Amino acid sequence: MGKGIEELTTTKYLIHAQINANGIVEKPDVVGAVFGQTEGLLSNDLDLRELQKTGRIGRIRVVIHSNGGKAKGEIVIPSSLDRIETAILAASLETINRVGPCEATIKTTKVEDVRAVKRDQVVSRAKEIYKGMMAEVTPESMKMIEEVKEAMRLHEISDFGEEKLPAGPTVHTSDAILVVEGRSDVLNLLKYGIRNAVAVEGVNIPQSVADLTKTKTVTAFVDGDRGGELILKELMQVGKVDYVTRAPKGKEVEELEKEEVMIALRDKAPVEQVFNKVKTKAQPKVEDKVLLLKNILKDLEGTGNCELLDDSLNVLKKVKVEELYDELKNTGKNTYAVVFDGVISQRLVDISSSKGIKNLVAFKASNIVKKPDKLRIITK
């Protein structure tokens, strides 16, 4: 009983694998094969027996059924190792080819993040609690709350420069600023506690903003339409821009919800990555692209995420690492690089090569036997 509780509290991931055997096998046969056929395959740090002795993997659970002279079942291994070590361990299971006297295959189906499941439960419960709290607030009270919030935002807004441009109260003192289009954008950001935005009030960039950008770290936060593109082009011609982010396509900054604002700011891109969309520049050299790809990899460390990039290193799509293989099956020919928080396997090499992808970037590569000439494998 105590051991089960300990596993439950320390487990980070659950490795799920499917087993198929050409014969009748029992649970002890499967456990024995898992230990016996992975022994010596990996470093001593990842030896299953040692990992279990030190509590870094839990008790291996096996459910297996026999039918028509064959056996099929599931293996579950609790792991408190880090993400990469767990992925390597999961991949090692697929090297097993016999269980007892029978030929067998093992396929890792998924690696479940236990903490993510717990977080989802917390969020779900928090929503229920919040709904209960909000049920006690009358419409009249809500109206009063919104009126007070609006009054506070209007009180906070200030002006900047000779043109008296709408701005948050910290634009003068902050090392980093956001450049937005209009007064409503500044007010909406103030609502979410973002107090370092300044509005240009149109496509023609005021000189005071152009001068300000040369002394600050600047993020252009523009609308997801043609107007936002024009403002960005003008700003890059008369001032300095370090990062660029946009509202979702067809939306304006002034109408975004808090989550949309936070996602946009989180996903801001260095201006060099989007230069081809706003002004003409030469393509970066190969060695510069490799460096940029490694920097992108560094930003993904510990996230469990993957980014699919075009040949100008713009993000085409973001997915979770566990969804990467399925995503690559359907990716288009404009995918130039795949950068992900994980380990490069032969399977990923093969599918990437078949799709014409030029760069596969991750922290490690494991057991790459066949490397295509036109695919560059980049690791940390």
Secondary structure, DSSP 8 states (H G I E B T S, - for coil): -HHHHHHHHH--EEEEEEEEESS---HHHHHHHHHHHHTTTS-GGG-HHHHHHTTSB---EEEEEEETTEEEEEEEEEE-S-HHHHHHHHHHGGG--EETTEEEEEEEEEEEEHHHHHHHHHHHHHHHHHHHHHHTS-HHHHHHHHHHHHHHHHHH-EEETTTTEEE-TTTTT-SEEEEESSHHHHHHHHHTT---EEE--SSS--HHHHHHHTTSEEEEEE-SSHHHHHHHHHHHHHS--SEEEE-STT--GGG--HHHHHHHHHT-EEGGGGHHHHS------HHHHHHHHHHHHHHHTTT-EEEEE-TT--EEEEEEGGGHHHHHHH--TT--EEEESSEE-HHHHHHHHHTT--EEEESEE-------TT-EEEE-
